[in-house]
């Protein structure tokens, strides 16, 4: 049952990641990977929200498997983040590579914290 929930969540998260990435990236002329950055930050926010909601409101493990593992796991992409950062280094875009690494980590953690804060505000 868990595998099926992950697959169902991923069936929504993966196409959403692709479409969001392409839409966001098409609007920017820079080498910075804005599309990947956007989906990773959004996914971090949702995961923070889910985690805090599960603690405060008792969201079921099935919902966490579907939304947290399936949806957020497919929406976010560590492999693309890593690939794009290395590609920027290979292209000698050191500033963008460093900015991508630092901003992704800081914004991802910040988004997860914000998601958890929103969940606490809703359920406390």
C-alpha positions in Angstrom: 0.0 0.0 0.0 2.8 2.4 0.8 4.5 2.0 -2.6 1.2 2.8 -4.3 0.7 5.9 -2.2 4.2 7.1 -3.2 3.5 6.4 -6.9 0.2 8.3 -6.8 1.9 11.3 -5.1 4.8 11.2 -7.5 2.3 11.1 -10.5 1.3 14.6 -9.4 4.6 15.9 -8.1 6.9 14.9 -11.1 4.8 16.6 -13.9 4.3 19.6 -11.6 8.0 19.9 -11.1 8.7 19.7 -14.9 6.0 22.2 -15.8 7.0 24.6 -13.0 10.7 24.4 -13.8 10.1 25.0 -17.5 7.7 27.9 -16.9 9.9 29.7 -14.4 13.2 29.1 -16.3 11.6 30.4 -19.5 11.0 33.8 -17.8 14.7 34.3 -16.9 17.6 35.0 -19.1 20.3 34.2 -16.5 22.4 31.0 -16.1 21.0 30.6 -12.6 18.6 27.6 -12.4 15.6 29.5 -11.2 13.2 26.7 -12.1 14.9 24.0 -9.9 15.4 26.6 -7.2 11.6 27.4 -7.2 10.4 23.8 -7.0 12.9 22.9 -4.3 11.9 25.8 -2.1 8.2 25.2 -2.7 8.6 21.5 -1.9 10.6 22.4 1.3 7.7 24.6 2.4 5.1 21.9 1.8 7.3 19.3 3.6 7.7 21.6 6.6 4.0 22.2 6.7 3.2 18.5 6.5 5.8 17.6 9.2 4.5 20.2 11.7 0.9 19.3 10.9 1.6 15.7 11.5 3.1 16.5 14.9 0.4 18.9 15.9 -2.7 17.5 14.3 -1.9 13.9 13.9 -1.9 13.6 10.1 -1.9 9.9 9.3 1.2 8.1 8.1 -0.6 7.3 4.8 -1.1 11.0 4.1 2.6 11.6 4.9 3.6 8.8 2.6 1.4 10.2 -0.2 2.1 13.9 0.2 5.5 14.0 1.9 7.3 11.1 0.3 5.4 10.8 -3.0 4.4 14.3 -3.9 7.3 16.3 -2.3 9.8 13.7 -3.2 8.9 13.9 -6.9 8.4 17.7 -6.8 11.8 18.5 -5.4 15.0 17.4 -7.0 18.4 17.1 -5.3 20.0 15.4 -8.3 19.1 18.2 -10.7 20.3 20.8 -8.1 23.6 19.0 -7.9 23.9 18.5 -11.7 23.1 22.2 -12.4 25.6 23.4 -9.8 28.3 21.2 -11.3 27.4 22.4 -14.8 27.7 26.0 -13.7 31.2 25.2 -12.3 32.2 23.6 -15.6 31.0 26.6 -17.5 33.1 28.8 -15.2 30.0 30.5 -13.7 31.5 30.2 -10.2 29.3 33.0 -8.8 26.1 31.3 -10.0 27.3 27.9 -8.8 28.1 29.3 -5.3 24.9 31.3 -5.2 22.8 28.3 -6.2 24.4 26.1 -3.5 24.1 28.7 -0.7 20.7 30.1 -1.7 19.1 26.7 -2.2 20.2 25.5 1.2 19.3 28.7 3.0 16.0 29.2 1.2 15.0 25.5 1.5 15.6 25.5 5.2 13.9 28.8 5.6 10.9 27.6 3.5 10.6 24.4 5.7 10.7 26.6 8.8 8.0 28.9 7.3 5.9 25.9 6.4 6.2 24.5 10.0 5.3 28.0 11.4 2.2 28.2 9.2 1.1 24.7 10.4 1.6 25.7 14.0 -0.4 28.8 13.5 -3.2 26.9 11.9 -3.3 23.9 14.4 -2.4 25.5 17.7 
